[in-house]
Every structure is written in C-alpha cells, then in structure tokens.
Amino acid sequence: MGFTKQTAKAAGAKGRQAAAANRRSGGSPQPYPFPFSGFLELAGMAGPSWRAAVTLWKAADAEPLSEDERALFARHAGGRALPARPV
C-alpha cells in the first residue's frame, strides 16, 4: 500500500484529534504497551542487518533471548550480564 500524501494527512488529523482529546481529559500519554522489539519488526527493522539492534533492545526490555541471541549479546555487551528487569 504505502504512505501517500493523502494517508499522511489523514494520519496527522487523527493524531491531532487524539492529542486534543487527551488534553481535554487531563490524561497523560500512555507508554507503548508492547515490547519494543515488536515495534521494530512492525516498522520493518527486521532481518539480518537489524539482528544485533533488535537483540540488544530485547535484552534492554528483559525479554527472553534465544541461545543465538544470548551469544550475540555476550559479544556486544562487554561482559555485562543480561538485565533481570527492563532498563
């Protein structure tokens, strides 16, 4: 499908409406409720070239890592232990 000028304009309008409704309600923005690694995948940041970045984000969020991801983390983390909780 792709992002066209028209879809960008519509998305911007929805964003403005949501922000205005949030201000009126006195609420604050809610954090992204899903693991950041899922967002990266949805944003197209997946595949071999993104493997290290996604693995490091998973570690930062204290998500479970596969054995391959644990080895990759060990290579890049300078001897640091995996976080026990999100950082």
LOZANU-31819 format. One line per field, with one value per residue: residue number from 1; residue in one letter; x negated, y negated, z of N, C-alpha, C in turn. Coordinates in nm, 2 decimals. Example, Ala and Ser with C-alpha at 12.3 -4.5 7.8 and 13.67 -1.06 7.14 Angstrom:
<atoms>
i: c(1	2) .
aa: c(A	S) .
n.X: c(-1.32	-1.28) .
n.Y: c(0.57	0.22) .
n.Z: c(0.78	0.71) .
ca.X: c(-1.23	-1.37) .
ca.Y: c(0.45	0.11) .
ca.Z: c(0.78	0.71) .
c.X: c(-1.32	-1.29) .
c.Y: c(0.33	0.00) .
c.Z: c(0.78	0.79) .
</atoms>
This chain:
<atoms>
i: c(1	2	3	4	5	6	7	8	9	10	11	12	13	14	15	16	17	18	19	20	21	22	23	24	25	26	27	28	29	30	31	32	33	34	35	36	37	38	39	40	41	42	43	44	45	46	47	48	49	50	51	52	53	54	55	56	57	58	59	60	61	62	63	64	65	66	67	68	69	70	71	72	73	74	75	76	77	78	79	80	81	82	83	84	85	86	87) .
aa: c(M	G	F	T	K	Q	T	A	K	A	A	G	A	K	G	R	Q	A	A	A	A	N	R	R	S	G	G	S	P	Q	P	Y	P	F	P	F	S	G	F	L	E	L	A	G	M	A	G	P	S	W	R	A	A	V	T	L	W	K	A	A	D	A	E	P	L	S	E	D	E	R	A	L	F	A	R	H	A	G	G	R	A	L	P	A	R	P	V) .
n.X: c(-0.08	-0.16	-0.27	-0.10	-0.06	0.20	0.28	0.10	0.18	0.43	0.36	0.22	0.43	0.59	0.41	0.38	0.65	0.66	0.46	0.57	0.81	0.69	0.57	0.79	0.91	0.73	0.55	0.25	0.00	0.00	-0.24	-0.40	-0.25	-0.36	-0.63	-0.93	-1.07	-0.88	-0.76	-0.98	-0.99	-0.74	-0.79	-0.95	-1.21	-1.37	-1.53	-1.86	-2.04	-1.94	-1.96	-2.14	-2.07	-1.80	-1.82	-1.97	-1.79	-1.58	-1.71	-1.75	-1.49	-1.44	-1.34	-1.29	-1.57	-1.69	-1.93	-2.11	-2.07	-2.16	-2.43	-2.50	-2.45	-2.63	-2.87	-2.86	-2.81	-3.02	-3.09	-2.89	-2.62	-2.30	-2.02	-1.80	-1.56	-1.36	-1.54) .
n.Y: c(0.12	-0.15	-0.48	-0.76	-1.11	-1.17	-0.97	-1.03	-1.28	-1.22	-1.05	-1.24	-1.41	-1.24	-1.20	-1.46	-1.49	-1.29	-1.38	-1.63	-1.53	-1.39	-1.60	-1.74	-1.56	-1.56	-1.37	-1.18	-1.10	-0.76	-0.49	-0.29	0.02	0.26	0.50	0.34	0.46	0.57	0.35	0.26	0.46	0.43	0.19	0.25	0.30	0.54	0.86	0.98	0.76	0.60	0.76	0.75	0.50	0.54	0.76	0.64	0.45	0.62	0.74	0.51	0.47	0.68	0.91	1.26	1.43	1.61	1.89	1.82	1.54	1.48	1.54	1.34	1.11	1.14	1.11	0.84	0.69	0.64	0.81	0.77	0.87	1.01	0.80	0.82	0.71	0.47	0.20) .
n.Z: c(0.00	0.10	0.20	0.13	0.03	0.09	0.28	0.48	0.56	0.66	0.87	1.03	1.10	1.26	1.46	1.57	1.66	1.86	2.04	2.12	2.24	2.45	2.59	2.67	2.85	3.05	3.09	3.06	2.81	2.72	2.78	2.52	2.49	2.43	2.37	2.27	2.07	1.91	1.80	1.65	1.46	1.33	1.22	1.01	1.07	1.06	1.01	0.89	0.90	1.10	1.32	1.55	1.67	1.74	1.91	2.12	2.21	2.29	2.51	2.67	2.74	2.89	2.77	2.69	2.55	2.27	2.24	2.04	2.04	2.30	2.28	2.09	2.23	2.44	2.29	2.23	2.46	2.63	2.85	3.03	3.24	3.14	3.17	3.45	3.47	3.29	3.15) .
ca.X: c(0.00	-0.25	-0.23	-0.08	-0.03	0.34	0.28	0.02	0.27	0.54	0.30	0.19	0.55	0.62	0.31	0.42	0.77	0.63	0.39	0.67	0.89	0.61	0.55	0.92	0.94	0.64	0.47	0.11	-0.02	-0.03	-0.35	-0.37	-0.22	-0.41	-0.78	-0.98	-1.12	-0.77	-0.75	-1.09	-0.95	-0.63	-0.85	-1.04	-1.35	-1.39	-1.62	-1.99	-2.10	-1.89	-1.96	-2.21	-2.00	-1.68	-1.86	-2.01	-1.66	-1.51	-1.78	-1.72	-1.35	-1.44	-1.27	-1.36	-1.65	-1.73	-2.07	-2.19	-2.07	-2.24	-2.57	-2.52	-2.45	-2.76	-2.98	-2.85	-2.78	-3.14	-3.10	-2.78	-2.51	-2.17	-1.93	-1.70	-1.44	-1.38	-1.63) .
ca.Y: c(0.00	-0.27	-0.60	-0.87	-1.24	-1.17	-0.89	-1.10	-1.39	-1.16	-1.01	-1.36	-1.46	-1.15	-1.23	-1.59	-1.47	-1.21	-1.47	-1.72	-1.46	-1.36	-1.73	-1.78	-1.47	-1.58	-1.25	-1.19	-0.99	-0.62	-0.43	-0.18	0.13	0.39	0.50	0.25	0.54	0.59	0.22	0.26	0.55	0.37	0.07	0.30	0.31	0.69	0.93	0.99	0.63	0.55	0.86	0.71	0.40	0.60	0.84	0.55	0.39	0.73	0.75	0.40	0.48	0.81	1.01	1.38	1.44	1.75	1.91	1.74	1.40	1.47	1.53	1.21	1.02	1.16	1.05	0.69	0.63	0.62	0.88	0.73	0.97	0.98	0.74	0.91	0.63	0.37	0.08) .
ca.Z: c(0.00	0.10	0.27	0.03	0.09	0.15	0.40	0.58	0.60	0.74	1.00	1.11	1.15	1.37	1.57	1.63	1.73	1.98	2.13	2.17	2.34	2.57	2.67	2.73	2.96	3.16	3.09	3.00	2.71	2.77	2.71	2.42	2.58	2.38	2.37	2.17	1.96	1.82	1.72	1.54	1.35	1.26	1.14	0.90	1.11	1.09	0.92	0.94	0.92	1.23	1.43	1.67	1.73	1.79	2.02	2.23	2.26	2.37	2.63	2.75	2.78	2.97	2.70	2.68	2.43	2.23	2.26	1.95	2.08	2.41	2.23	2.02	2.34	2.51	2.21	2.22	2.59	2.71	2.97	3.12	3.25	3.09	3.27	3.51	3.46	3.19	3.19) .
c.X: c(-0.09	-0.19	-0.22	-0.06	0.11	0.34	0.20	0.10	0.37	0.48	0.27	0.32	0.60	0.53	0.35	0.55	0.74	0.56	0.48	0.76	0.82	0.59	0.68	0.95	0.84	0.54	0.33	0.09	-0.06	-0.16	-0.31	-0.36	-0.28	-0.56	-0.82	-1.03	-1.01	-0.74	-0.86	-1.05	-0.84	-0.68	-0.94	-1.18	-1.38	-1.49	-1.77	-2.06	-2.06	-1.90	-2.02	-2.13	-1.87	-1.71	-1.90	-1.88	-1.59	-1.58	-1.75	-1.58	-1.33	-1.35	-1.35	-1.44	-1.68	-1.88	-2.16	-2.19	-2.15	-2.39	-2.60	-2.53	-2.59	-2.88	-2.97	-2.83	-2.91	-3.15	-2.98	-2.68	-2.38	-2.09	-1.82	-1.56	-1.46	-1.46	-1.58) .
c.Y: c(-0.12	-0.39	-0.71	-1.00	-1.24	-1.08	-0.96	-1.21	-1.33	-1.11	-1.13	-1.41	-1.37	-1.18	-1.36	-1.57	-1.39	-1.30	-1.57	-1.65	-1.43	-1.49	-1.76	-1.69	-1.48	-1.46	-1.27	-1.08	-0.86	-0.56	-0.32	-0.05	0.26	0.38	0.41	0.33	0.57	0.47	0.22	0.35	0.49	0.25	0.12	0.31	0.45	0.74	0.92	0.86	0.56	0.64	0.81	0.60	0.45	0.68	0.75	0.49	0.49	0.74	0.64	0.40	0.61	0.91	1.14	1.38	1.59	1.77	1.83	1.59	1.38	1.46	1.40	1.10	1.02	1.09	0.90	0.62	0.61	0.69	0.85	0.85	0.92	0.91	0.83	0.84	0.53	0.25	-0.04) .
c.Z: c(0.00	0.17	0.16	0.11	0.16	0.28	0.51	0.64	0.70	0.88	1.09	1.17	1.27	1.49	1.65	1.71	1.86	2.08	2.19	2.27	2.46	2.65	2.74	2.85	3.07	3.17	3.04	2.90	2.77	2.70	2.61	2.50	2.54	2.38	2.25	2.05	1.86	1.74	1.61	1.43	1.26	1.17	1.03	0.94	1.16	0.99	0.97	0.97	1.05	1.35	1.56	1.74	1.80	1.92	2.14	2.29	2.34	2.50	2.72	2.81	2.87	2.91	2.70	2.55	2.40	2.26	2.17	1.99	2.21	2.37	2.17	2.13	2.41	2.42	2.21	2.35	2.68	2.84	3.07	3.12	3.18	3.20	3.32	3.50	3.35	3.24	3.12) .
</atoms>
